[in-house]
Amino acid sequence: MDRILNLLGLCARAGRLASGEAKAVKLIRSGKARLAILDLGAARNTSKSVRDACHSHAVKLIFVPEGRLGAAIGKPGRMAAATADEGFAKRLDELYGVQNTIGGA
């Protein structure tokens, strides 16, 4: 999980991450988002909003442990984010897949 969070921080510093529920959902609804990230500590309404937008627009959604998203991107309290960058999205998806297999990194 640390590799995923480190890459999220890099993505944010590169200016390739829309963080916060409103910006993330806007990017998803625009059709430009390639991947969305949701903190497991997000409020029910935030979670529903992001999940529904991802489902409606066929955007892959990954989850990070409670409180870790904001810390990783240097913006405490952020519970949702999305990226339109294909390279970052692909690598985050790969790392997330490895993380969720037995013996993952």
C-alpha positions in Angstrom: 0.0 0.0 0.0 2.9 2.4 0.6 3.9 2.2 -3.0 0.4 3.2 -4.1 0.3 6.1 -1.6 3.8 7.3 -2.7 2.7 7.3 -6.3 -0.4 9.2 -5.4 1.8 11.8 -3.7 3.9 12.1 -6.9 0.8 12.4 -9.0 -0.4 15.2 -6.8 2.9 17.0 -6.9 2.9 16.7 -10.7 -0.4 18.4 -10.9 -2.2 15.3 -12.3 -4.6 14.7 -9.5 -8.0 16.3 -8.9 -8.5 16.0 -5.1 -11.6 16.5 -3.1 -15.1 15.2 -3.8 -16.3 18.0 -6.0 -13.2 18.1 -8.3 -13.0 14.3 -8.5 -16.7 13.9 -9.4 -16.4 16.8 -12.0 -13.4 15.1 -13.7 -15.2 11.7 -13.7 -18.4 13.2 -15.2 -16.4 15.1 -17.8 -15.3 11.7 -19.2 -11.7 12.5 -18.8 -10.9 10.6 -15.6 -9.0 7.3 -16.0 -9.0 6.3 -12.3 -10.7 7.4 -9.1 -9.4 6.9 -5.5 -11.7 6.8 -2.5 -10.6 6.8 1.2 -12.4 4.2 3.2 -13.0 6.8 5.9 -15.1 8.9 3.5 -18.6 9.9 4.6 -21.5 8.0 3.2 -22.7 10.8 0.9 -19.1 11.3 -0.4 -18.7 7.6 -1.0 -22.0 7.3 -2.8 -21.4 10.3 -5.0 -18.0 9.0 -6.1 -19.1 5.4 -6.5 -22.2 6.4 -8.6 -20.2 8.7 -10.8 -17.6 6.0 -11.4 -20.3 3.4 -12.1 -22.2 5.7 -14.5 -19.0 6.7 -16.5 -17.1 3.4 -16.3 -14.2 4.7 -14.3 -12.2 2.2 -12.3 -12.3 3.0 -8.5 -9.6 2.0 -6.0 -9.7 2.3 -2.2 -7.1 3.3 0.3 -7.2 2.8 4.1 -8.9 5.4 6.3 -7.1 8.7 6.5 -4.3 7.8 4.2 -5.3 9.6 1.0 -5.1 13.1 2.4 -1.8 12.3 4.1 -0.3 10.9 0.9 -1.2 13.9 -1.2 -0.3 16.5 1.5 -3.9 17.7 1.9 -5.3 16.3 5.1 -9.0 15.6 5.1 -9.3 14.8 1.4 -11.4 11.7 0.9 -11.6 11.4 -2.9 -9.4 12.0 -5.9 -9.3 11.2 -9.6 -6.6 11.4 -12.3 -7.0 11.9 -16.1 -3.3 10.9 -16.6 -3.2 7.5 -18.4 0.3 6.7 -17.2 -0.4 7.3 -13.5 -3.8 5.5 -13.7 -2.2 2.4 -15.3 0.6 2.2 -12.7 -1.8 2.8 -9.8 -4.1 0.1 -11.1 -1.2 -2.3 -11.5 0.0 -1.7 -8.0 -3.5 -2.0 -6.6 -3.9 -5.4 -8.3 -0.6 -6.6 -6.9 -1.6 -5.3 -3.4 -4.9 -7.3 -3.5 -3.4 -10.6 -4.4 -2.1 -13.1 -1.8 1.5 -12.1 -1.0 1.2 -8.7 -2.7 3.7 -5.9 -2.2 
